Amino acid sequence: MVRFIRLPLLEPIVLELELELELELELELELELELRCPKREE
């Protein structure tokens, strides 16, 4: 039951971490896509 009392304090940190992770994943995906199909330079 103690956990529920501390949750409000932790929530912003968890949310921030989730956001950072999401951003990192997006960047990684973009990089991977660029590597797989490089833009054609004509």
Buried (B, 14 or more C-beta within 10 A) or exposed (E): EEEEEEEEEEEEEEEEEEEEEEEEEEEEEEEEEEEEEEEEEE
